[in-house]
Amino acid sequence: MEPKKAASASDKQTRKGRLAKQSQFVMTSSGLFPIDVLRKYQVDRTHSQQISRAESTFLEKKGLVSHPFNAKTLLEFQENNAYFDACVKQIAKDVAAPGWRLVPIDEKQEDKAQLDRAKAFFDDPNDRDESMSRIIEKIISDWGAIGWTATEHSRGVDGTTDGIWHVPAQTIYAHEDHILFAQVKGTKKKWFKRFGTPENISSLTGDAVKNEKHKANEIIWYSNYYALSEFYGATNALPAIGAIMGMMGVRTYNLAFFENYGVPAGLITLEGEWEEESADQIRDFIDAEIRGSDNAHKTIVLELPEGGKATWSPLSVEVKEGSFTLWNDNLRGEILVCFRMPPYRIAIAAVGSLGGNVADEMTKIYNQSIIGPLKGDIGDMFTRTVLKQGLQVDKYRFELIPLDIRDLDKLSILWDRIFKLGVINADWIRAKMGEKEREDGLGGEYYIAAGLLPVTGETVEKREAALNAWMEDESLKISEKIKTLEAAQAAIREQAERESG
């Protein structure tokens, strides 16, 4: 191996043709580094993500209130943590996917004209061909990842609602007057006013205007309560930010030390009289010729000087990896707790303590503490704003269909038993399954199973004796016995029907 002039001048002066002390190096994805660098190695610390002074000054001049934290950073955390992302998306699906319905406030005061008007709008809420469920899914995704949501609302020339759109929460800023909002993207901004504000506001300047030109649309605002901000909310995951960063740090560490297909993590120790550039040559050769999957199975050959020694010592990565696994489990648990998320709902196969009734209880808690309240809040929000004030529909409310967490296998067994006792009818069961009543009108009938007939002691003895004789009769084939048994059962059923008729 030809020597390569790569050492610094100060390094050459120290060595003087001979290694003054043992040189130890560690292999990472960024190259081969001395052991003292490894000792200092830590997961990269996060840089300050506060809003810059220039951006803050711009917002302050416009009277806009800065976000309590960097919303884009939370979205980056979501992109880089599978559990945070899964929780946010699963909640959004569970809230929106079952669908919506319009429910009469008083069944005695239904109004078909109002119902048709409301249904027509919610079936086609904007010009982007987005369903109402899709809009709500986006709204809840912002709620889960950031903590606040904004829905753009527009009115036609007659003042009634003619469109609603989701606004990315990280782009919207609240004004200090609690009336205005601005969507800021770089140096561009668009002004909005809070829903229900009677004055016309310019969408270009945020100033009050008397005409309809450039009239600003409205914002329907919804946020998670956050005590440290009267304008914005906070994600439920805020207490678990440390856990999310910890998991990202573990991933960064593992990528740095274990991504090299061809070279395992280890220390190289050179002892004896080596050429002064030998350490640099070994490092450069491993970096360029061996490291990475494209260079797998290549071989390095060292020509040892007289009395020299080169030692490769693998790092104790097994213990670290095992420790990381346990730590990861704990960190994952913190994230799930923040969202009350049952592990199996985001495809985590939890065994042991999460079986049976425990899993059922976790699902109930998740539904009662997260999904149910969100469905109620969103339903109330659209009822109060779009339905009543926007569409002038006051006899109906907008409602999100509840999440079905029932175990239908167990319920079907229960329903079957009480149906045969005449406690419920078919229409009752169909209603529980979300089906309409039977069109033939027979679904309202009640039935009692009547398959058992009373018998006396003497009759039992005679039947047992006859049965034993029949079974022991070897002249009859099995097939003949089966036919005889079936005929007897048919006769018994006919007798029962005659007696009951």
C-alpha positions as CSV (number, residue, x, y, z in Angstrom):
1,M,0.0,0.0,0.0
2,E,1.5,3.3,-1.2
3,P,1.8,5.9,1.6
4,K,-0.4,9.0,1.2
5,K,0.5,12.5,2.3
6,A,-2.6,13.4,4.3
7,A,-1.4,14.2,7.8
8,S,-1.3,17.8,9.1
9,A,2.0,19.5,9.7
10,S,1.5,19.5,13.5
11,D,0.7,15.8,13.3
12,K,3.9,15.0,11.4
13,Q,6.0,16.9,13.9
14,T,4.6,14.8,16.8
15,R,5.0,11.5,15.1
16,K,8.6,11.9,13.6
17,G,8.3,8.5,11.8
18,R,6.9,6.6,14.8
19,L,3.5,6.6,16.5
20,A,4.1,8.2,19.9
21,K,1.1,6.4,21.4
22,Q,-1.7,4.0,20.4
23,S,-4.0,5.5,17.8
24,Q,-7.6,4.3,18.2
25,F,-10.4,5.0,15.7
26,V,-14.1,4.2,15.4
27,M,-16.0,3.6,12.2
28,T,-19.1,5.8,11.6
29,S,-21.2,6.6,8.5
30,S,-19.3,9.8,8.2
31,G,-15.9,8.2,8.3
32,L,-13.2,6.9,10.7
33,F,-12.7,9.0,13.8
34,P,-10.3,8.9,16.8
35,I,-11.7,7.4,20.0
36,D,-11.7,10.7,21.8
37,V,-14.2,12.0,19.2
38,L,-16.4,9.0,20.0
39,R,-16.3,9.8,23.7
40,K,-17.6,13.2,22.9
41,Y,-20.1,11.9,20.4
42,Q,-23.7,12.6,21.3
43,V,-27.0,12.8,19.4
44,D,-27.0,16.2,17.7
45,R,-28.7,18.8,19.9
46,T,-31.6,20.6,18.5
47,H,-31.0,24.1,17.4
48,S,-33.2,26.9,18.6
49,Q,-36.4,26.9,16.6
50,Q,-37.9,30.1,17.9
51,I,-39.3,32.5,15.4
52,S,-36.5,34.8,14.0
53,R,-36.4,38.4,15.0
54,A,-37.0,39.6,11.4
55,E,-40.1,37.4,11.2
56,S,-41.3,38.4,14.6
57,T,-40.9,42.1,13.8
58,F,-42.9,41.6,10.6
59,L,-45.8,39.9,12.6
60,E,-45.7,42.6,15.3
61,K,-46.0,45.4,12.8
62,K,-49.2,43.8,11.5
63,G,-50.5,43.1,15.0
64,L,-50.3,39.3,14.5
65,V,-49.4,37.1,17.5
66,S,-46.5,34.7,17.1
67,H,-47.2,31.0,17.5
68,P,-46.4,29.7,21.1
69,F,-44.0,27.2,19.4
70,N,-42.8,26.5,15.9
71,A,-45.7,24.7,14.3
72,K,-43.5,23.5,11.4
73,T,-41.2,21.8,13.8
74,L,-44.1,19.7,15.2
75,L,-44.9,18.7,11.6
76,E,-41.3,17.6,11.1
77,F,-41.5,15.6,14.3
78,Q,-44.7,14.0,12.9
79,E,-42.8,13.1,9.7
80,N,-39.9,11.6,11.7
81,N,-41.8,9.6,14.3
82,A,-44.0,6.7,13.2
83,Y,-46.0,6.6,16.4
84,F,-46.8,10.3,16.6
85,D,-47.8,10.2,12.9
86,A,-49.9,7.0,13.4
87,C,-51.8,8.5,16.4
88,V,-52.6,11.7,14.6
89,K,-53.8,9.9,11.4
90,Q,-55.8,7.2,13.3
91,I,-57.7,9.8,15.4
92,A,-58.5,11.8,12.2
93,K,-59.8,8.6,10.5
94,D,-61.8,7.6,13.5
95,V,-63.4,11.0,13.8
96,A,-64.2,11.5,10.1
97,A,-64.5,8.1,8.4
98,P,-67.8,6.9,9.9
99,G,-69.4,9.9,8.2
100,W,-71.9,12.6,9.2
101,R,-75.7,13.0,9.4
102,L,-78.3,15.7,9.8
103,V,-80.5,15.1,12.9
104,P,-83.7,16.8,13.6
105,I,-83.7,18.9,16.8
106,D,-87.4,18.1,17.3
107,E,-88.9,15.3,15.2
108,K,-92.3,17.0,15.4
109,Q,-90.9,20.1,13.6
110,E,-89.0,18.7,10.7
111,D,-88.6,20.9,7.6
112,K,-87.9,19.2,4.3
113,A,-86.8,22.5,2.6
114,Q,-84.2,23.1,5.3
115,L,-83.1,19.5,5.2
116,D,-82.6,19.5,1.5
117,R,-80.7,22.8,1.6
118,A,-78.3,21.6,4.3
119,K,-77.8,18.2,2.7
120,A,-77.1,19.7,-0.7
121,F,-74.3,21.9,0.7
122,F,-72.7,19.3,2.9
123,D,-72.7,16.8,0.0
124,D,-70.7,19.4,-2.1
125,P,-69.0,21.8,0.3
126,N,-66.4,23.4,-2.0
127,D,-64.9,23.7,-5.5
128,R,-62.1,21.2,-4.8
129,D,-64.3,18.1,-5.0
130,E,-63.6,17.4,-1.4
131,S,-66.1,15.5,0.7
132,M,-67.1,16.8,4.1
133,S,-65.4,13.8,5.7
134,R,-62.2,14.7,4.0
135,I,-62.3,18.3,5.2
136,I,-62.9,17.1,8.8
137,E,-60.1,14.6,8.5
138,K,-57.7,17.5,7.6
139,I,-59.0,19.6,10.4
140,I,-58.5,16.9,13.0
141,S,-55.0,16.1,11.6
142,D,-54.0,19.7,12.4
143,W,-55.6,19.5,15.8
144,G,-53.6,16.3,16.5
145,A,-50.3,17.5,15.2
146,I,-50.3,21.2,16.1
147,G,-53.2,22.0,18.4
148,W,-55.4,24.4,16.5
149,T,-57.4,24.4,13.3
150,A,-58.8,26.9,10.8
151,T,-61.6,26.4,8.3
152,E,-62.2,29.1,5.7
153,H,-65.8,30.0,5.2
154,S,-67.2,32.1,2.3
155,R,-70.6,33.6,1.6
156,G,-72.5,34.2,-1.6
157,V,-74.1,37.5,-2.7
158,D,-77.2,36.7,-0.6
159,G,-75.0,36.3,2.6
160,T,-75.5,32.5,2.9
161,T,-72.7,29.9,3.0
162,D,-71.4,28.8,-0.4
163,G,-68.1,27.1,0.5
164,I,-65.8,25.9,3.3
165,W,-62.1,24.9,3.0
166,H,-59.4,23.6,5.3
167,V,-56.6,26.0,6.0
168,P,-53.2,24.5,6.9
169,A,-52.9,25.5,10.6
170,Q,-49.1,26.2,10.5
171,T,-49.7,29.1,8.0
172,I,-52.4,30.9,10.0
173,Y,-51.8,33.6,12.6
174,A,-54.3,35.2,14.9
175,H,-54.5,39.0,15.3
176,E,-54.2,40.6,18.7
177,D,-57.7,42.0,18.4
178,H,-59.2,38.5,18.3
179,I,-61.1,39.4,15.1
180,L,-58.6,39.2,12.3
181,F,-56.5,36.3,11.0
182,A,-53.7,36.2,8.4
183,Q,-52.3,33.4,6.4
184,V,-48.6,34.0,6.0
185,K,-46.5,32.2,3.4
186,G,-43.0,33.8,3.1
187,T,-43.6,37.4,2.3
188,K,-47.2,36.8,1.0
189,K,-50.2,37.1,3.3
190,K,-54.0,36.9,3.0
191,W,-56.3,38.4,5.6
192,F,-59.5,36.8,7.0
193,K,-62.0,37.8,9.7
194,R,-63.4,35.7,12.5
195,F,-66.7,34.0,11.6
196,G,-69.7,36.1,12.3
197,T,-67.9,39.5,12.2
198,P,-70.3,41.9,10.4
199,E,-67.8,44.4,9.1
200,N,-66.2,43.9,5.7
201,I,-62.5,43.4,5.8
202,S,-60.0,43.7,2.9
203,S,-58.3,40.4,2.2
204,L,-55.3,42.3,0.9
205,T,-54.7,44.8,3.8
206,G,-56.8,43.6,6.7
207,D,-58.4,47.1,6.9
208,A,-62.1,47.7,7.1
209,V,-63.7,48.5,3.8
210,K,-67.2,49.6,2.8
211,N,-67.5,47.9,-0.5
212,E,-67.5,44.2,-1.5
213,K,-64.2,44.4,-3.5
214,H,-61.6,42.0,-2.1
215,K,-63.9,41.2,0.8
216,A,-62.2,38.8,3.2
217,N,-63.6,35.4,3.9
218,E,-64.2,34.2,7.4
219,I,-62.3,31.8,9.6
220,I,-64.0,29.2,11.8
221,W,-61.5,28.6,14.6
222,Y,-61.1,25.6,16.8
223,S,-58.2,24.9,19.2
224,N,-57.1,22.6,21.9
225,Y,-57.0,24.4,25.2
226,Y,-53.5,25.6,26.1
227,A,-53.1,27.7,29.3
228,L,-50.0,29.5,28.1
229,S,-51.7,31.1,25.0
230,E,-55.0,32.9,24.8
231,F,-54.9,32.7,21.0
232,Y,-53.6,29.3,20.1
233,G,-53.9,25.7,21.3
234,A,-51.3,22.9,21.8
235,T,-51.1,19.3,20.6
236,N,-51.7,16.5,23.1
237,A,-48.3,15.3,22.2
238,L,-46.6,18.4,23.8
239,P,-45.7,16.5,27.0
240,A,-44.1,13.7,24.9
241,I,-41.9,16.0,22.8
242,G,-38.9,14.8,24.8
243,A,-39.9,11.2,24.0
244,I,-40.2,11.9,20.3
245,M,-36.8,13.6,20.2
246,G,-35.3,10.7,22.2
247,M,-36.6,8.2,19.6
248,M,-35.2,10.4,16.8
249,G,-31.9,10.5,18.6
250,V,-31.8,6.7,18.9
251,R,-32.5,6.4,15.2
252,T,-29.7,9.0,14.4
253,Y,-27.3,7.1,16.6
254,N,-28.1,3.8,15.0
255,L,-27.9,5.2,11.5
256,A,-24.5,6.7,12.3
257,F,-23.0,3.5,13.7
258,F,-24.8,0.6,12.0
259,E,-25.7,1.6,8.5
260,N,-22.4,0.4,7.0
261,Y,-23.1,-3.0,5.4
262,G,-19.5,-3.9,4.9
263,V,-17.8,-2.6,8.1
264,P,-19.1,-3.3,11.6
265,A,-18.7,-0.7,14.4
266,G,-15.3,-1.1,16.0
267,L,-12.0,0.3,17.1
268,I,-8.7,0.1,15.2
269,T,-5.6,0.1,17.4
270,L,-2.1,0.5,15.8
271,E,0.9,-0.4,17.9
272,G,4.6,-0.4,17.0
273,E,6.6,1.5,14.4
274,W,4.3,2.4,11.5
275,E,4.6,4.8,8.7
276,E,3.4,8.2,9.8
277,E,0.6,8.2,7.3
278,S,-0.6,4.7,8.0
279,A,-3.6,5.7,10.1
280,D,-4.7,8.1,7.5
281,Q,-4.3,5.5,4.8
282,I,-6.4,2.9,6.7
283,R,-9.1,5.4,7.4
284,D,-9.3,6.7,3.8
285,F,-9.3,3.1,2.4
286,I,-12.1,2.0,4.6
287,D,-14.1,5.2,3.8
288,A,-13.7,4.9,0.1
289,E,-13.2,1.2,-0.7
290,I,-15.0,-0.9,1.9
291,R,-17.7,1.2,3.6
292,G,-21.2,0.8,2.3
293,S,-23.2,-2.0,0.7
294,D,-21.8,-1.3,-2.8
295,N,-18.4,-2.3,-1.5
296,A,-19.4,-5.3,0.5
297,H,-17.0,-8.3,0.9
298,K,-13.9,-6.3,-0.2
299,T,-10.7,-7.0,1.7
300,I,-8.1,-4.8,3.2
301,V,-4.5,-6.1,3.4
302,L,-2.0,-4.6,5.9
303,E,1.7,-5.0,5.7
304,L,2.8,-4.9,9.3
305,P,6.1,-3.3,10.2
306,E,8.5,-5.4,12.3
307,G,7.1,-5.7,15.8
308,G,4.0,-3.8,14.7
309,K,0.4,-4.8,15.5
310,A,-3.0,-3.8,14.2
311,T,-6.1,-4.8,16.3
312,W,-9.8,-4.5,15.4
313,S,-12.0,-4.5,18.4
314,P,-15.8,-4.6,17.9
315,L,-17.8,-2.2,20.0
316,S,-20.2,-3.7,22.5
317,V,-23.2,-2.7,20.4
318,E,-25.4,-5.5,21.5
319,V,-25.9,-4.0,25.0
320,K,-26.5,-0.6,23.6
321,E,-29.0,-1.9,21.0
322,G,-30.8,-3.8,23.7
323,S,-30.9,-0.8,26.0
324,F,-32.3,1.3,23.1
325,T,-35.0,-1.3,22.5
326,L,-36.2,-1.0,26.1
327,W,-36.0,2.7,26.0
328,N,-37.8,2.9,22.7
329,D,-40.7,0.9,24.2
330,N,-40.9,3.4,27.1
331,L,-40.8,6.4,24.8
332,R,-43.4,4.9,22.6
333,G,-45.7,4.4,25.6
334,E,-45.4,8.1,26.5
335,I,-46.7,9.1,23.0
336,L,-49.6,6.6,23.1
337,V,-50.6,7.8,26.6
338,C,-50.9,11.4,25.4
339,F,-53.4,10.4,22.8
340,R,-55.0,7.6,24.9
341,M,-54.3,5.4,21.9
342,P,-54.8,1.6,22.3
343,P,-51.6,0.0,20.8
344,Y,-53.4,-2.5,18.6
345,R,-55.3,0.4,16.9
346,I,-52.1,1.5,15.3
347,A,-50.9,-2.0,14.4
348,I,-48.8,-2.6,17.5
349,A,-49.1,-6.2,18.6
350,A,-49.1,-5.8,22.3
351,V,-49.1,-9.1,24.2
352,G,-49.6,-10.1,27.8
353,S,-51.2,-7.4,29.8
354,L,-53.2,-5.9,26.9
355,G,-55.3,-8.9,26.2
356,G,-59.0,-9.5,26.8
357,N,-60.9,-7.0,28.9
358,V,-57.9,-4.6,29.2
359,A,-57.9,-4.0,25.5
360,D,-61.7,-3.4,25.6
361,E,-61.3,-0.9,28.4
362,M,-58.5,1.0,26.6
363,T,-60.7,1.3,23.5
364,K,-63.6,2.6,25.6
365,I,-61.3,5.2,27.3
366,Y,-59.9,6.2,23.9
367,N,-63.4,6.6,22.5
368,Q,-64.8,8.5,25.5
369,S,-61.8,10.8,26.1
370,I,-60.6,11.6,22.6
371,I,-63.0,10.5,19.8
372,G,-66.3,11.2,21.4
373,P,-65.5,14.8,22.6
374,L,-63.9,15.6,19.2
375,K,-67.0,14.4,17.3
376,G,-69.2,16.5,19.6
377,D,-67.1,19.6,19.3
378,I,-66.9,19.5,15.5
379,G,-70.6,18.7,15.2
380,D,-71.5,21.6,17.5
381,M,-69.1,23.9,15.6
382,F,-70.6,23.3,12.2
383,T,-74.1,23.3,13.6
384,R,-73.6,26.7,15.2
385,T,-71.7,28.3,12.3
386,V,-72.4,26.8,8.9
387,L,-75.8,25.3,9.6
388,K,-77.6,28.0,11.7
389,Q,-75.8,31.2,10.7
390,G,-74.6,30.3,7.3
391,L,-77.5,28.3,5.8
392,Q,-80.3,29.5,8.1
393,V,-81.1,26.0,9.0
394,D,-82.4,25.9,12.6
395,K,-84.4,22.7,12.8
396,Y,-81.4,20.3,12.3
397,R,-78.0,19.8,13.8
398,F,-74.8,18.5,12.1
399,E,-73.6,15.3,13.8
400,L,-70.7,13.0,13.2
401,I,-71.7,9.3,13.3
402,P,-70.2,7.7,16.5
403,L,-67.3,5.3,16.2
404,D,-68.5,1.7,16.4
405,I,-66.3,-0.1,19.0
406,R,-68.7,-2.9,19.7
407,D,-67.7,-6.6,19.5
408,L,-70.4,-7.7,17.1
409,D,-69.5,-11.4,17.5
410,K,-70.3,-11.3,21.2
411,L,-73.4,-9.1,20.7
412,S,-74.8,-11.4,18.0
413,I,-74.8,-14.3,20.5
414,L,-76.6,-12.2,23.0
415,W,-79.1,-10.9,20.5
416,D,-79.8,-14.4,19.3
417,R,-80.6,-15.6,22.8
418,I,-82.9,-12.8,23.8
419,F,-84.6,-12.8,20.4
420,K,-85.6,-16.4,21.0
421,L,-87.1,-15.4,24.4
422,G,-89.3,-12.8,22.7
423,V,-87.5,-9.8,24.3
424,I,-86.5,-8.1,21.1
425,N,-87.6,-8.3,17.5
426,A,-85.8,-8.3,14.1
427,D,-86.2,-4.6,13.5
428,W,-84.6,-3.9,16.9
429,I,-81.5,-5.9,15.9
430,R,-81.5,-4.2,12.4
431,A,-81.6,-0.8,14.0
432,K,-78.6,-1.7,16.2
433,M,-76.7,-2.7,13.1
434,G,-77.6,0.5,11.3
435,E,-80.1,-1.1,8.9
436,K,-83.6,0.0,8.0
437,E,-86.7,-1.9,9.1
438,R,-88.0,-4.8,7.1
439,E,-90.2,-3.6,4.2
440,D,-92.6,-6.5,4.7
441,G,-93.5,-5.3,8.1
442,L,-92.6,-8.7,9.8
443,G,-89.6,-7.2,11.6
444,G,-91.8,-6.0,14.4
445,E,-93.0,-9.5,15.4
446,Y,-91.8,-11.2,18.5
447,Y,-90.9,-14.9,18.7
448,I,-90.3,-17.6,21.3
449,A,-88.4,-20.7,20.5
450,A,-90.5,-23.8,21.1
451,G,-88.3,-26.8,20.3
452,L,-88.6,-28.6,23.7
453,L,-91.6,-30.8,24.6
454,P,-92.5,-32.1,28.2
455,V,-92.3,-35.9,28.7
456,T,-93.3,-38.2,31.6
457,G,-91.1,-40.6,33.4
458,E,-92.8,-43.7,31.8
459,T,-92.4,-42.3,28.4
460,V,-88.7,-41.7,28.9
461,E,-88.1,-45.3,30.0
462,K,-90.0,-46.6,26.9
463,R,-88.1,-44.3,24.6
464,E,-84.7,-45.3,26.1
465,A,-85.5,-49.0,25.8
466,A,-86.6,-48.7,22.2
467,L,-83.6,-46.6,21.4
468,N,-81.1,-49.1,22.9
469,A,-82.7,-52.0,21.0
470,W,-82.6,-50.1,17.8
471,M,-79.0,-49.1,18.2
472,E,-78.0,-52.8,19.0
473,D,-79.9,-54.2,16.0
474,E,-76.9,-55.3,13.8
475,S,-79.2,-56.1,10.9
476,L,-79.7,-52.4,10.2
477,K,-77.0,-50.4,8.4
478,I,-75.8,-47.1,9.7
479,S,-77.4,-45.3,6.7
480,E,-80.7,-47.0,7.5
481,K,-80.5,-45.9,11.2
482,I,-79.8,-42.3,10.2
483,K,-82.8,-42.3,7.8
484,T,-85.0,-43.7,10.6
485,L,-83.7,-41.1,13.1
486,E,-84.4,-38.2,10.6
487,A,-88.0,-39.5,10.0
488,A,-88.6,-39.7,13.7
489,Q,-87.4,-36.1,14.2
490,A,-89.7,-34.9,11.4
491,A,-92.6,-36.6,13.0
492,I,-91.9,-35.0,16.3
493,R,-91.8,-31.5,14.7
494,E,-95.1,-32.1,12.9
495,Q,-96.7,-33.2,16.2
496,A,-95.4,-30.1,17.9
497,E,-96.7,-27.8,15.2
498,R,-100.2,-29.5,15.4
499,E,-100.3,-29.1,19.2
500,S,-99.2,-25.5,19.0
501,G,-101.7,-24.7,16.2
